[in-house]
Amino acid sequence: MRRQDRAVTDPEKIQAVIDACEVCRLGFQDGRGVYVVPVNFGHVMEDGRHVFYFHGAAEGRKVDLVRRNGWAGIELDTGYRLQGAEAACGYTAAFQSVIGEGPIRVVETAEEKRRGLAAIMRQSTGRGDWTFPDGAVDAVCVLRLEAEELSCKEHL
């Protein structure tokens, strides 16, 4: 990260930034360029590592790239606010963001799918008491990304 003065390194603060985010942008490299898609997400910590879950259809470009590449990048941000100035070059923006990358895979077991879906619903609603019918779990595709690299930055 070029701007070390904006780096957030405290794990509790990083968690708070992730908790405040509503959408994750999931990015893949494919043969034509870069494919970025905004997705709902869930986040958990496992053995000190940031794990992100996503859900969607079992077919399509996103899942094809997961299976083909097995690697993706993520971007989350919150609190964007333009800060004005007298001169155009004085304008800046307030924000908090998280950037990461790591291996991504399709979740195969119903148990882990349920954990991922629960994390997504907790991120979206703040509630953790959801149940998921077997048919819905069987039909949905859940993706898991374990961030090998993750950085958090803020300019408030």
C-alpha positions in Angstrom: 0.0 0.0 0.0 1.5 3.3 -1.1 -0.2 5.5 1.5 0.8 3.9 4.8 -0.7 6.8 6.7 -4.1 5.5 5.6 -3.4 1.8 6.5 -5.7 0.2 9.0 -3.9 -2.7 10.8 -5.9 -3.2 14.0 -7.9 -6.4 13.6 -11.0 -5.0 15.4 -11.0 -1.9 13.2 -10.6 -4.1 10.0 -13.6 -6.2 11.2 -15.6 -3.0 11.8 -14.9 -1.8 8.3 -15.9 -5.2 6.8 -19.1 -5.2 9.0 -20.0 -1.7 7.6 -19.8 -2.8 4.0 -22.9 -3.9 2.1 -21.5 -5.1 -1.3 -18.3 -6.9 -2.3 -16.8 -6.6 -5.8 -15.4 -9.9 -6.9 -12.8 -9.8 -9.6 -11.4 -12.5 -11.9 -8.9 -12.5 -14.7 -10.1 -14.3 -17.8 -8.7 -14.6 -21.3 -10.4 -11.4 -22.4 -9.4 -9.2 -19.5 -10.8 -8.6 -16.0 -14.3 -9.5 -15.0 -15.7 -7.8 -11.9 -19.1 -8.5 -10.4 -20.8 -6.9 -7.4 -22.1 -9.5 -5.0 -23.6 -10.0 -1.5 -21.2 -11.5 0.8 -20.6 -13.0 4.3 -17.4 -12.9 6.3 -16.0 -15.1 9.0 -12.6 -15.5 10.7 -11.2 -19.0 10.6 -7.8 -19.7 12.3 -6.9 -16.0 12.0 -7.8 -15.8 8.3 -10.4 -13.8 6.6 -12.9 -16.1 4.8 -15.6 -14.6 2.5 -18.7 -16.4 1.2 -20.8 -15.5 -1.8 -23.8 -17.2 -3.4 -25.5 -17.3 -6.8 -26.4 -19.5 -9.7 -24.6 -22.7 -10.3 -24.0 -21.8 -13.9 -22.5 -18.7 -15.6 -19.4 -16.8 -16.1 -18.6 -16.2 -12.4 -18.7 -19.9 -11.6 -16.9 -20.9 -14.8 -14.0 -18.5 -13.7 -14.0 -19.9 -10.2 -13.6 -23.4 -11.6 -11.1 -22.4 -14.2 -8.9 -20.0 -12.2 -9.4 -20.8 -8.6 -8.2 -17.3 -7.7 -10.0 -14.0 -7.2 -9.7 -10.5 -5.9 -12.1 -8.7 -3.7 -12.9 -5.0 -3.0 -15.3 -3.6 -0.4 -15.8 0.0 0.5 -18.0 2.1 2.7 -18.5 5.7 3.8 -17.7 7.4 0.5 -18.1 11.1 0.8 -16.8 13.8 -1.5 -14.9 16.5 0.4 -14.9 19.8 -1.5 -12.3 22.5 -1.7 -11.8 25.9 -3.3 -9.6 24.5 -6.1 -10.4 21.4 -8.2 -7.1 19.8 -7.2 -8.0 20.2 -3.5 -11.0 17.8 -3.7 -10.7 14.5 -2.0 -12.9 11.7 -0.8 -13.5 10.2 2.6 -13.8 6.4 2.5 -12.9 3.1 4.1 -11.9 0.1 1.9 -10.7 -3.4 2.0 -8.8 -5.1 -0.8 -7.8 -8.8 -0.9 -7.2 -11.8 -2.9 -6.9 -15.5 -2.5 -8.0 -19.0 -3.6 -11.7 -19.3 -4.3 -13.7 -22.5 -4.7 -17.3 -23.9 -5.0 -18.5 -25.1 -1.6 -19.5 -28.8 -1.9 -21.0 -29.8 1.4 -24.4 -28.8 2.7 -22.9 -28.1 6.1 -20.5 -25.6 4.8 -23.1 -24.1 2.4 -25.3 -23.4 5.4 -22.4 -21.8 7.3 -21.7 -19.6 4.2 -25.4 -18.7 3.8 -25.7 -17.8 7.5 -22.6 -15.5 7.1 -24.2 -13.8 4.1 -27.5 -13.3 5.9 -25.7 -12.0 9.0 -23.8 -9.5 6.9 -26.9 -8.4 5.1 -29.4 -8.3 8.0 -27.4 -8.4 11.3 -29.3 -11.5 12.3 -27.8 -14.9 12.8 -30.8 -17.1 13.4 -31.7 -18.2 9.9 -32.6 -21.7 8.8 -32.2 -22.9 5.2 -34.4 -25.7 3.7 -32.6 -28.6 2.2 -34.0 -27.9 -1.3 -32.7 -24.3 -1.2 -29.3 -25.4 0.0 -29.0 -28.1 -2.7 -30.0 -25.6 -5.4 -27.7 -22.7 -4.5 -24.1 -22.3 -5.4 -22.0 -21.0 -2.5 -18.4 -19.8 -3.1 -15.6 -19.5 -0.6 -12.6 -17.2 -0.8 -9.9 -17.4 1.8 -7.9 -14.2 1.7 -4.2 -14.8 1.5 -3.6 -11.1 1.3 -5.9 -8.4 2.8 -5.4 -4.7 3.3 -7.6 -2.1 4.8 -7.4 1.6 4.3 -9.3 4.7 5.4 -9.4 8.4 4.8 -11.9 10.1 7.0 
